[in-house]
């Protein structure tokens, strides 16, 4: 868990002393767990998140009106219902905030507890630092990312994490937001297909559930400007020919002219050319 929190800081997601038991932390925990797990180990991230409170540096803060007790660690759901976030001792948080001291702490944890998997863990933490550097560069440039650059594992991961977080892990079409342990239902979908322009800028992305991601990639639905020109008001368009009397198709048709759920950060809203290309693909399919 502490290695995951260190990588959370590497990714620029620990800007304040507040560790949320949420999708980014759980994704990181699972990556580290898969390296060190034994044949009978189960991935239960809520256990270390809760029981680290036995250490003097890790403090749990309860949800309003709730009490943190041993029953809070029965599952990820019960943990989130009772625990709002964790904090570190202030002096330790300062160390977590500094790249050099993070590396010292990381090395110490690995050498003390995971010496057998040392090389694999160092490689994984190096990958996470690369992802963090990409996201930091994007943030520093207001998320104005030049398309056409060589795709890398770090850029792919940065795109997916940035887009899903921007939409708060909510589908821009149906609005579903499902979080259970490390599981989410949300993909980071490319608006302009990546194969066309190699465009992995966050403004070429949209968070969609797996069903609506598939429907968009099949040119059955597309986000487009309301009344043809208003890009601040995006709506969903549906391919012609569906039958509202047929179950499934009726559910897709209900999406027609519904508002696209957009990020609160205007820097991460879809760009005009991406919306235009997706509408062009829909028109070509009709």
Secondary structure, 3 states (H helix, E strand, C coil): CHHHHHHHHHCCCCCCCCECCCHHHHHHHHHHHHHHCCCCCCCCHHHHHHHHHHCCCEEEEECCCCCCCHHHHCCHHHHHHHEEEEEECHHHHHHHCCHHHHHHHHHHHHHHHCCCCHHHHHHHHHHHHHHHHHHHHHHHCCCCCCCCCCCCHHHHHHHHHHHHHHCCCCCCCCCCCCEECCEECEEEEECCCHHHHCCCCHHHEEEEEHHHHHHHHCCCEEEEEECCCEEEEEEEEECCCCCCCCCCHHHHHCCCCCECCCCCCHHHCCCHHHHHHHHHHHHHHC
